[in-house]
Amino acid sequence: MEERREDGDERRRMKRVPFETEVRLQAGEHEIRVVGNSRDLSQKGVFLATDVLLSEGMECRVEVLLSGMEDPIHLCMKGRVARLVPGGVGVEFFEMDLETFTHLRNVVLYNSDDGSL
């Protein structure tokens, strides 16, 4: 769900919002476990600050913890490592249940500075 411009830059269709929370990721045959903090979040993915080496394209299970309430909410989805940069990894979600989708949408809407969303 990305568009390419002639200059090679990519523009995302889904709104990303700055959002820091605990994220747990399990990936690969050997169940690499990563616990870190998100930098931003959208309905289609998350950027996780970590120095753990993962491979682009690797499928993973992602758990985003929404705290700040009496009972924290655990959002679970399936994802794929979409990009690697020094100090972090971008994960694209490809499967989640309706309740998780609804929570993600609300987090993005609540944290967006764009009133048109």
Summary of the structure (lengths in Angstrom):
residues: 117
radius of gyration: 14.2
end to end distance: 17.7
largest distance: 48.5
contacts: 316
relative contact order: 0.20
helix: 12%
strand: 50%
